[in-house]
Amino acid sequence: MVYQRKFIKEVSQTAIGVFVLLLATLVAVQAVKLLGNAAGGNVAADAVATLVAFWTVALMPLVLILTAFISALTVLSRYWRDSEMAVWLSSGLSLYGWIKPLMAFAVPFAVLTAVVSMLVMPWADARSREFAEVLKRRQDTSMVRPGVFQEFGGRSPRVYFVEKFDADSGEAVNLFIREQGEDGRDVLITAVRGRFAEQENKRTLELFNGRRYSGVPGQADYDEVSFERLHLIVGTAPKLVQRDVHRRTVPTSQLFGTDQPELRGELMWRFTMPLSVLVLAFLALPLSYMNNRSGRSYSLLIAIGLFLLYQNGLTLVRDGISDGRLPLWFGLSVPHLLMIGLSVLLLRIRSQPAQPFWQAVKQAVKVRRA
């Protein structure tokens, strides 16, 4: 029908704008945060773009869910505000006639969300964790900035100053290092050149042609030693994580038939995300109601509240399944059926003639029982 094509076209155009706005806002916030960490030396500057990309993929299902819900709610609310719904109802047509075009719009979003949550996210999460381990391996070299005093290390931090540095080869020129020895004496090391490397799961710094000074500030008993080559242990080089060490990295095909509660909770969550698109799109139909005569509407606040209640409820159910307190079928059915039941109840209320709210609720429940 004409109204179906018009609705799908309009809601699709709205969805594009909502998706771009949500994604741009969230990515900008995360990028600013990571750039701040990079400026402070906590994250390698050349890793910011990759980290933002992984973070964007991880957030994509939520963005798609919100896009479908907000777009449907926005367009339908405009129909009420512009009295198009009033014309629709006065023609003897039912609100249930909007379910078909709503689902025609929501199903592609649900399919895309399913692909991302079940196929793309496990792969991206595994790659993200491996990349994080790689950053740990090279954090003492990739974050070295020539011409800047920097402090690296854990319990015994060292202060480094490098005049020139090549991150690819690990070669450095004109180094200055300050640390505190085990006896509490200050240690100053200078070298003409150095090289960062890995040996036997340890990050090392090999210095060439330099001097080592050790002593207590204010006292004259400084020790001076010249060296041609000096090895310093910078830190340990952790092994890369395995693909299946975390539930979020396990491929969806391996989650079926598992006896581990934690993996069952992950399976429930991956199926829940595409189902949420359909459930929330259906919920947008009764929540879009707007009374032009009152001059105000609380539908948006109610929609936000129900969305948060629904998502937090799903999170609690997932945690219950992961802890072994709830069965898998409960998470795949009960929360969604409750929200669908609420949507049907609200839809029955909106389909009745104007009357006090609680009277409409009683009437809707009676019709439901009939």
N, C-alpha and C positions, 0 to 999 in steps of 0.2 A: 504494500500500500504506500501511498504518497507520504503519509505522516511518518511511516517507518523509515523510509529513505531519508527524509528530511531530518529526523531525529538522529539517525546514525551518522549522517554527514556532520551535523552540528556538534554532536558530542565527541566525534573523532577529532574535529578541529580544536575543540576545547581541550581534549586530552593531550594533544601535541603541545599546546601552550603550557598546560599544567606540568607535564613531564619535564619540559625544558627548564621551567622555573624551579621546580623542586630539585632537579639534578644539579643545576647551576648553583643554587644556593648552598646545598649540602657539600658539593665539591669545593666551592670557594671557601667555606668555613674550614673544612679539613685541610685544604691546601695552605691557608693562612697559618693554621696550627702547626703543620709540618715545616713550613718555611721558618716559623719562629724557632722550632726545635733545631733546624739546620743552622740558623744564625747563632744559636747558643752552643753549637758543637755537639748536640745530642744525636743528630741524624746527619748522615752524609748528604751533601747538597745534590749530588748526582743521583740519589736514590729517591728523591721527593716525588718525581713524576711516576715512578714505578709503584711506590706505596699508595699514591692517590688512585692509580688505576686499579690496584687490587682492592682497595677500600670501596671504590665505586661499584665493582662487581659484587662485593659482599652486600652492599646496600640496595642493589637493583631490585630484588623481589619486593622489598618494602616500598620502594618508589613506585613500582608498577601497581601495587595494591592501592596505594594512596591516590595515584593518578586515576584509576578506574572509579574509585569511590567519589572523589572530589568532582570529577568531570560529570558523572551522572547526576550527582546532587546539584551541581551548579546549573546545568541545563534544565532539569526538571523544575527547580525552584524558579527559574526565569519564566517557565511556562505558567506557573501559578501566578507569579507577579504580573505578567502581561495578560492575565485572564484567558489564556489559551486553554488551560485546563477547565475553566468554567464553561467555555464553549463546548469542549469535549464532553463534559458530563451532561450539559443541557441537551445534547444531541442524543441522549439515551445510551451512550457508550460507557463502559466500565473502566475503572483504573487497571483492572487485570489485563486489559488490552495492551498495556505498556510493557508487560513482562517479556513478550517475545522480542521486541526491538532492544530492550535492555540486555537480554541474554545474548543477542546477536552482537552487541557491542562488547560484552564482558568476556565471552568465550575466547576470542583471540588473545585478550590480555591474560586469561587464565592459562592458556596453552603456552604463551611466552614465559609466564612466571614459572610454570612447571619445568620448562626446558632449562631455565636459568638455575632454579633451585635444585633440580635433580641431576643435571649434567654439568653445567658450567661452574657452579659454586664449589663443589667438591674439588674439582681440578684447580680452580683459582685459589682456594684456601690452601691446598697442598703446596702449590707454587709459592704462595705468599709466605708460608712458614719456612720453606727452603730458602727463599730470598732473605728472610730475617736471619737465618743461621749464617748465610753467606756474609751478611752485613756484620754479624758478630765476629766473623773471622777477619774481616778487613777493616773493622771500625777504628783500629789504632793507626791505620795508614790512610784510609779514604777520607778521614776527617782532618788530616794534617793540612794546615793552611800555611803556606810560606809567609814569613814575615810577621807571624802572630805567635805570642806566647800562649800555649795551650796546656791544659792539665788532663792527663789520661791515667787510667788505672783505678783500682778498687780501694783496698785498704791502705795501700802504699802508693799513692799517686805520684807520678812524675810530671815535671813541667818541661815541655819541649819547645825549642825554637829552631826552625829550619829556614835557611835562606832560600833554597830552591828545592823543589820536590817533584818527582815524577810518579804519579799514582799508579800507572800501569806497571812499571818495573820495580817500584818500591825504592828507587835510588834517591838519596838526599845529599845535599851539599851544605857544608858549614853548619854543623849541628851544635846546639847547646842544650844540655840536660841537667836538671836539678832534681835531686831526690834526697830523702832522709834515710841514712843507714840504720842497720839494726841497733847500733850502739848510740843512736840519737844524734850522731854527727851529720852535718850537712855535706852532701856530696855533689860536686860540680864536675861535669864532663863536657869537654869540647872535642870535636873531631872535624877533620877536613871533609870527610864524606861518610855516608852510612847506607845500609840497605836493610829494609824490612823484609822478613821471609818467614816461612813456616818450616819447622823441623820437629818431627815426632810429636805431632799434635800440640806444638807450642809455637806461639808467635815470638819471634826473636828480632832483635835489632843488632846488626853487626856493624861496628864502628871501625874506621881505619884512620891511622895517623892522628892521634889526639893526646889529650892530657886529662888526668883525673885528679881532682883536688878534694881533700876530705879534712874537715875540721869543725870547730865551733866558732860561730861569729863572735868577734871581739877578742879572740885569743890568737896567739901567734903560732901555735903548734899545728900548723896545717901540713898535711902530707901531700906531696906532689909526685905523681907517677906518670911517665910517658909510656905510650903503647903504640904498637903498630896495628894491632887488631884486638878488639874487645867485643865480647858477646853479652848482650843483655836480654833477659827473658821479659818480654812485654806482657804476655798473658797466655792463656790456654786457647787452643783452637778447637771448639766443640765440633762434634760430628754432626752431619746433616740429619735432620729428623727423617723418620720413615713415613711413608704415605699413610699408614694406618694407625699412627700413634694417637690420633685425635679423631673423635667421632665425626667432626665436620669435614675431614679429608677422606672418609671412607666412601668409595663409589656406591651409588644407590643400589646397584645390582647385588652388592654384598650385604646390604641391610635386610633383604628379604630372608625370612626363616631364621634370623639370628635369635639366640637365647639371652643375649646381653641386654639388660634393661636400658642401659645408656644408649645403645644403638637403636633400640626400639623407639626411644624418645626422639632420636634424630630422624628416624623414618617417618614418624608421625608429623614432625615439624615440616619436613619437605613436602608431604602431601597436603598439609594444612594451608600452605601459602597459596597455591592455585585455587583451592576451595574457598579461601577467604575472599578472593576476587569476586566469585559468583555470589557468595552470601552477602557481601557488602553492597554490591551493585543492586541486588534485590531489596536490601534495606533502604537504599537511597530513595526508592519510589514513595513509600509512606512518609519518610522524613523530609521530603522536599515540599510538603504542604506549607502554604503561606496564605494567611488571611489578610488581604489588602485593606480591609476596613479597620483592622486593629492598628495598622501602621507599624507593627513590629512583629517579629517572629523569633521564637526560641529554637527553631528547628536546627540551626547550625550548632548551637551549644549542645543540644541533645545528641546530634550526630557525632560531635567530637567526643562526648562522654561515652556513648555506646561503642565507638571505635576503640577508645582506650580500654574500656571494660572488656571488650571482645579480645583484643590482642593480649592484654595482661592475663585474662583467663586462659587463653591458649598457652601462654608461657608457663603458668602454674600447672596446667595439665601436663605439659611436656616434662616439667621437672618431676611431677608425680610418677610419670611413666619411667623416667630415667632412674628414679629411686626404687622402682619396683612396687610402688604402692597402688598403681592404676594399670589396668590392662590396655593394650594397644587399641582395641576396638572402641574404648571409651573416648580416647582422644580424637579418633577419626570420625566420630558420629555425634556424641552428646553435645559438645559446645556448638557445633554447626546447626544441629537440629533445634537447639534452644533459640539461637539467633533467628533461624528461619521461622520458628513458631512466633517469636515476637514480631517479626516483619509481617506475617500473615494477620496477626491480631491488629497491628496498627493499620494495615491496609483495609481490614474490615471496618475499623473505626472511621477512616477517611471516606469510605464508600457509603456511609450512612448520612441521612439528612442532618443538618446542623442541630446540635443539642449539647447540653452540658457534658463535659469530658467523662466523668465517672458513669453517667447514665449511658453514654456511648460505649464505654468499656463493658458494662453489664450486658448491653444489647449484643455486642460483638461476641461475648462469651456464650450467650444463649444461642446465637446463630451457629456458633462453632460446635455446640453440643448437639444441635438438631440433626 
